[in-house]
Amino acid sequence: GRKYDMRIYILVSCFNPLRVYMYRDGLVRFATKKYTTKATSTKQKYIHLTNYSVNKHSKNFVKNTDAGEDGIGSKWSVRALRSYLSERGIDDNKIWAEIEGVVIKTLLSIESDVNVR
């Protein structure tokens, strides 16, 4: 029940033809308070923001002190999130394929604005 964001690294080596490399890991940052859509929550930064620079000051921030325990704390790797989802019967490969689709569509939407040499 927490808001999160994913930092995924993409390398575009060419736009014509489009050649994209997507790193299979990355960073997942969690808000430190459970998400709610209540109007009274809009000013509560620990519910709506996932920035480390903000959440590290929250009393609910959990720092991971053991790299071997990747799926613990307020920051995870994408690999740990995918494992977490998979263990709960959620098709993480389908989600990853959808993310790849969003990346491709985003790049195609700016293709004409990129100065191709």
Phi and psi in degrees as GROMACS dihedral restraints (atoms count N, CA, C in turn):
[ dihedral_restraints ]
;  ai    aj    ak    al  type     phi  dphi    fc
    3     4     5     6     1  -114.8    20    10
    4     5     6     7     1   145.6    20    10
    6     7     8     9     1   -71.4    20    10
    7     8     9    10     1   144.9    20    10
    9    10    11    12     1  -147.8    20    10
   10    11    12    13     1   162.7    20    10
   12    13    14    15     1  -129.9    20    10
   13    14    15    16     1   159.5    20    10
   15    16    17    18     1  -122.4    20    10
   16    17    18    19     1   131.0    20    10
   18    19    20    21     1  -101.6    20    10
   19    20    21    22     1   113.9    20    10
   21    22    23    24     1  -119.5    20    10
   22    23    24    25     1   133.5    20    10
   24    25    26    27     1   -96.0    20    10
   25    26    27    28     1   129.5    20    10
   27    28    29    30     1  -125.4    20    10
   28    29    30    31     1   136.7    20    10
   30    31    32    33     1  -118.6    20    10
   31    32    33    34     1   124.4    20    10
   33    34    35    36     1  -106.6    20    10
   34    35    36    37     1   110.1    20    10
   36    37    38    39     1   -92.3    20    10
   37    38    39    40     1   -16.6    20    10
   39    40    41    42     1  -162.4    20    10
   40    41    42    43     1   143.5    20    10
   42    43    44    45     1  -101.6    20    10
   43    44    45    46     1   -18.9    20    10
   45    46    47    48     1  -140.3    20    10
   46    47    48    49     1    93.9    20    10
   48    49    50    51     1   -77.5    20    10
   49    50    51    52     1   156.8    20    10
   51    52    53    54     1   -65.9    20    10
   52    53    54    55     1   122.4    20    10
   54    55    56    57     1  -130.6    20    10
   55    56    57    58     1   114.1    20    10
   57    58    59    60     1  -126.3    20    10
   58    59    60    61     1   136.5    20    10
   60    61    62    63     1  -118.4    20    10
   61    62    63    64     1   131.4    20    10
   63    64    65    66     1  -120.6    20    10
   64    65    66    67     1   120.1    20    10
   66    67    68    69     1   -68.4    20    10
   67    68    69    70     1   133.5    20    10
   69    70    71    72     1   -77.1    20    10
   70    71    72    73     1    -1.0    20    10
   72    73    74    75     1  -127.8    20    10
   73    74    75    76     1  -177.9    20    10
   75    76    77    78     1   169.3    20    10
   76    77    78    79     1  -153.0    20    10
   78    79    80    81     1  -127.8    20    10
   79    80    81    82     1   138.7    20    10
   81    82    83    84     1  -120.4    20    10
   82    83    84    85     1   126.5    20    10
   84    85    86    87     1  -118.2    20    10
   85    86    87    88     1   130.1    20    10
   87    88    89    90     1  -104.9    20    10
   88    89    90    91     1   143.2    20    10
   90    91    92    93     1   -66.6    20    10
   91    92    93    94     1   153.4    20    10
   93    94    95    96     1   -95.2    20    10
   94    95    96    97     1    -0.2    20    10
   96    97    98    99     1  -126.7    20    10
   97    98    99   100     1   148.5    20    10
   99   100   101   102     1   -61.2    20    10
  100   101   102   103     1   142.1    20    10
  102   103   104   105     1   -72.6    20    10
  103   104   105   106     1   141.9    20    10
  105   106   107   108     1  -147.4    20    10
  106   107   108   109     1   152.6    20    10
  108   109   110   111     1  -101.4    20    10
  109   110   111   112     1     7.8    20    10
  111   112   113   114     1   -60.1    20    10
  112   113   114   115     1   137.7    20    10
  114   115   116   117     1   -58.2    20    10
  115   116   117   118     1   -29.8    20    10
  117   118   119   120     1   -72.0    20    10
  118   119   120   121     1   -11.6    20    10
  120   121   122   123     1   -89.6    20    10
  121   122   123   124     1    -7.4    20    10
  123   124   125   126     1   -62.1    20    10
  124   125   126   127     1   -23.9    20    10
  126   127   128   129     1   -97.6    20    10
  127   128   129   130     1     4.1    20    10
  129   130   131   132     1   -92.4    20    10
  130   131   132   133     1    98.2    20    10
  132   133   134   135     1   -62.2    20    10
  133   134   135   136     1   -29.6    20    10
  135   136   137   138     1   -74.8    20    10
  136   137   138   139     1   -10.0    20    10
  138   139   140   141     1   -90.2    20    10
  139   140   141   142     1   -39.8    20    10
  141   142   143   144     1  -103.8    20    10
  142   143   144   145     1   -17.2    20    10
  144   145   146   147     1  -106.9    20    10
  145   146   147   148     1   143.3    20    10
  147   148   149   150     1  -111.8    20    10
  148   149   150   151     1     0.8    20    10
  150   151   152   153     1   -59.4    20    10
  151   152   153   154     1   132.7    20    10
  153   154   155   156     1   -59.6    20    10
  154   155   156   157     1   -42.0    20    10
  156   157   158   159     1   -61.7    20    10
  157   158   159   160     1   -24.6    20    10
  159   160   161   162     1   -89.1    20    10
  160   161   162   163     1   -52.2    20    10
  162   163   164   165     1   -71.7    20    10
  163   164   165   166     1   -20.4    20    10
  165   166   167   168     1   -64.2    20    10
  166   167   168   169     1   -16.2    20    10
  168   169   170   171     1   -92.8    20    10
  169   170   171   172     1    -5.4    20    10
  171   172   173   174     1   -75.4    20    10
  172   173   174   175     1   142.5    20    10
  174   175   176   177     1   -65.8    20    10
  175   176   177   178     1   -18.1    20    10
  177   178   179   180     1   -92.8    20    10
  178   179   180   181     1    -1.0    20    10
  180   181   182   183     1   -65.7    20    10
  181   182   183   184     1   132.4    20    10
  183   184   185   186     1  -115.7    20    10
  184   185   186   187     1   112.8    20    10
  186   187   188   189     1   -85.4    20    10
  187   188   189   190     1   131.5    20    10
  189   190   191   192     1   -86.6    20    10
  190   191   192   193     1   119.5    20    10
  192   193   194   195     1  -103.7    20    10
  193   194   195   196     1     1.7    20    10
  195   196   197   198     1  -131.6    20    10
  196   197   198   199     1   108.8    20    10
  198   199   200   201     1   -60.3    20    10
  199   200   201   202     1   -23.9    20    10
  201   202   203   204     1   -72.5    20    10
  202   203   204   205     1   -18.1    20    10
  204   205   206   207     1  -106.6    20    10
  205   206   207   208     1    68.9    20    10
  207   208   209   210     1   -68.1    20    10
  208   209   210   211     1   -29.5    20    10
  210   211   212   213     1   -94.4    20    10
  211   212   213   214     1    33.1    20    10
  213   214   215   216     1  -127.5    20    10
  214   215   216   217     1   140.8    20    10
  216   217   218   219     1   103.9    20    10
  217   218   219   220     1  -170.2    20    10
  219   220   221   222     1   -90.1    20    10
  220   221   222   223     1    -7.5    20    10
  222   223   224   225     1  -132.7    20    10
  223   224   225   226     1   128.4    20    10
  225   226   227   228     1  -124.7    20    10
  226   227   228   229     1   168.9    20    10
  228   229   230   231     1   -86.1    20    10
  229   230   231   232     1   158.6    20    10
  231   232   233   234     1   -61.0    20    10
  232   233   234   235     1   -37.0    20    10
  234   235   236   237     1   -59.1    20    10
  235   236   237   238     1   -41.7    20    10
  237   238   239   240     1   -66.3    20    10
  238   239   240   241     1   -39.8    20    10
  240   241   242   243     1   -64.1    20    10
  241   242   243   244     1   -43.7    20    10
  243   244   245   246     1   -62.9    20    10
  244   245   246   247     1   -39.1    20    10
  246   247   248   249     1   -64.2    20    10
  247   248   249   250     1   -43.6    20    10
  249   250   251   252     1   -58.4    20    10
  250   251   252   253     1   -47.3    20    10
  252   253   254   255     1   -64.1    20    10
  253   254   255   256     1   -45.9    20    10
  255   256   257   258     1   -59.9    20    10
  256   257   258   259     1   -42.3    20    10
  258   259   260   261     1   -62.7    20    10
  259   260   261   262     1   -20.9    20    10
  261   262   263   264     1  -101.4    20    10
  262   263   264   265     1    14.2    20    10
  264   265   266   267     1    80.1    20    10
  265   266   267   268     1    13.9    20    10
  267   268   269   270     1   -94.4    20    10
  268   269   270   271     1   130.6    20    10
  270   271   272   273     1   -74.5    20    10
  271   272   273   274     1    91.4    20    10
  273   274   275   276     1   -67.6    20    10
  274   275   276   277     1   -26.1    20    10
  276   277   278   279     1   -67.4    20    10
  277   278   279   280     1   -36.7    20    10
  279   280   281   282     1   -65.8    20    10
  280   281   282   283     1   -43.6    20    10
  282   283   284   285     1   -62.0    20    10
  283   284   285   286     1   -45.0    20    10
  285   286   287   288     1   -61.5    20    10
  286   287   288   289     1   -40.6    20    10
  288   289   290   291     1   -62.8    20    10
  289   290   291   292     1   -38.1    20    10
  291   292   293   294     1   -67.0    20    10
  292   293   294   295     1   -38.4    20    10
  294   295   296   297     1   -63.4    20    10
  295   296   297   298     1   -43.6    20    10
  297   298   299   300     1   -57.8    20    10
  298   299   300   301     1   -41.2    20    10
  300   301   302   303     1   -62.2    20    10
  301   302   303   304     1   -40.6    20    10
  303   304   305   306     1   -64.1    20    10
  304   305   306   307     1   -41.0    20    10
  306   307   308   309     1   -61.0    20    10
  307   308   309   310     1   -47.8    20    10
  309   310   311   312     1   -61.5    20    10
  310   311   312   313     1   -47.6    20    10
  312   313   314   315     1   -62.6    20    10
  313   314   315   316     1   -38.1    20    10
  315   316   317   318     1   -63.4    20    10
  316   317   318   319     1   -45.0    20    10
  318   319   320   321     1   -66.0    20    10
  319   320   321   322     1   -40.6    20    10
  321   322   323   324     1   -64.0    20    10
  322   323   324   325     1   -31.9    20    10
  324   325   326   327     1   -69.9    20    10
  325   326   327   328     1   -20.7    20    10
  327   328   329   330     1  -109.4    20    10
  328   329   330   331     1     0.5    20    10
  330   331   332   333     1   -53.3    20    10
  331   332   333   334     1   -43.7    20    10
  333   334   335   336     1   -70.2    20    10
  334   335   336   337     1   -18.9    20    10
  336   337   338   339     1   -89.9    20    10
  337   338   339   340     1   -10.7    20    10
  339   340   341   342     1   -84.5    20    10
  340   341   342   343     1   132.1    20    10
  342   343   344   345     1   -76.7    20    10
  343   344   345   346     1    98.0    20    10
  345   346   347   348     1   -89.5    20    10
  346   347   348   349     1   126.4    20    10
